[in-house]
Amino acid sequence: MSYLIAFASRRLVEDESLTPGYVYHDPEDATLPPAADGRRASGWNLLVGDETDEQLADAGELLMPDLEWLVERYPAFGKIVSSGSEGRQFEWDADAGRYTDVGPSTFPGED
């Protein structure tokens, strides 16, 4: 059976009191071949938003939970996913209680 996963910071997944402060969709991740068990990368990445460069570079700090589970756990994130926001990045606005679109997902070295 094939299902979609996302990349999420370990701290975010393990601490239920945290909200993803920064989420983005990387279209290139979504094109990765499926794993042997059928899991496919959705392209979605969820972070607390205060991770250091060292944490982001440490594969042990990232987990690959089921996208459906993340959508259920974080309904505001689910709205982004269901709205077809591929290739965009978002920051959590705690005052407004929603995500703000901060532009296209771009990464160093991309033009």
Buried (B, 14 or more C-beta within 10 A) or exposed (E): EEBBBBBBBBBBBEEEEBBBBBBBBBEEBBEEEEEEEEBBBBBBBBBBBEBEEEBEEEEEBBBBBBBBBBBEBBEBBBEBBEEEBBBBBBBBEEEEEEBEEEEEBEEEEEE
